Amino acid sequence: MTTTPSSSPSFPAPPADEGFCEPAFGEEIDAEATLSPVAPLPPGSWLAVLGGGQLGLMFCQAAQRLGYRVAAIDPDPAAPIAAVADKLWTTSYQDDDALQAISELAQAATIEFENVPYMALAYLAAHMPMRPAADSVSIAQNRIQEKMFFARCALPVAPFVTLRDGNDLLSSIPKALFPGRLKTARLGYDGKGQCAVATFEQLGDAFRQLGNVLCVLEKQLKLAREISVLIARDAQGNIAVWPIAENIHRDGILDVTIVPARISKAIAQSACDYARRVVEGMGYRGVLCIEFFIDTQDNLFLNEMAPRPHNSGHHTIESCVTSQFEQQARIIADLPLGDPSQKTPAVMLNLLGDLWFPESNSTTPREPDWNALLADSNAHLHLYGKKEARRGRKMGHITICAATLDEALHTARRLRKALHLPDANAL
Ligand code: AIR
């Protein structure tokens, strides 16, 4: 579904977080504010991306298919994007020389990982259109700002409290928040930076385990399902929403995505409305993913958002007219938004490093047997080319497309068994 702009509500700035040196919301350097409407960047132009993990790799491939060249910065010499980028600086995101060089080369910029330093985002934003804008990224970098932003948009979030330091552990924390989950305010992804806290007594240990850093304690809801809405908004305010994805996590890491989600029309409508309010409230430009909880009473809560393409949107490469990565390139290049409609139902299976260690005590990685998978032309294998397989590390994914969702689920169960992935029958 694509739509044209509607009037945007404006929301007051969330207060800046103590202890972090960031401009307050709305004060970022926005080169776009001074730009008049621009023509699309012609093929051959350079697009910059900060970060070169799997999301950068797939962005790069999509941008190149549209005819663009891609320049990236990533500190890791073995970053997946290294295999495909037209130019890569293997250096810190705060390397002034690299930032200067990339901003002289590229005409527009984006990110593939929100945990890049604000300074790098602001630097690029001062030189070229940066989508998403640095202030949107900064909200999504911090769970507290994110939750406060959702609350300011009058959107539902699970009950939570902020824990700044050990003193906050002594103050009265509502009993109703237990059992809960303690999550670091910053730098958490793929299940990192969070742990379950069953009782108040466990809180001190959990806080220390996470490094005595700024955290939120969130009430653990009784979940029926988790879903995500992938939404894109361009510089003119046009919006495109992909079909809603249903997500199954294992150990805090996305395991399976099923699209379309098996939810009621009413829930789907509310989730899309909420997502629209978020992007309009932020004046967001780019691809954004919002994760939601649905509890056993059918209440919908916003969990968190990612200011970039998302793992639950990988299926769009094969199952939708326009993939999330192509949309990201379209938005930064000022091309019209692509059609997000789904061509076929899809099931996406993540391939974690665990698959390379078939025995629980093995320490030497072994290449999985891909034969069953490769024999099925409805199953699309993506390997990210990461040099080192580690347990819990995202090494690749499989997207299964079929005429019906039942058929896609059936194939997913079969391939899960063939690959010895756990819980094949839980799908
Ligand atoms: N990523 C970003 N946020 C969440 C995830 N999973 C992707 C980005 C990033 C990569 O994961 O593409 O660059 C980092 O993966 P790893 O395995 O090196 O930690």
Boltz pocket constraint, residues with backbone or C-beta under 6 A from the ligand:
constraints:
  - pocket:
      binder: B
      contacts: [[A, 51], [A, 52], [A, 53], [A, 54], [A, 55], [A, 56], [A, 112], [A, 113], [A, 114], [A, 189], [A, 190], [A, 393], [A, 394]]
      max_distance: 6.0
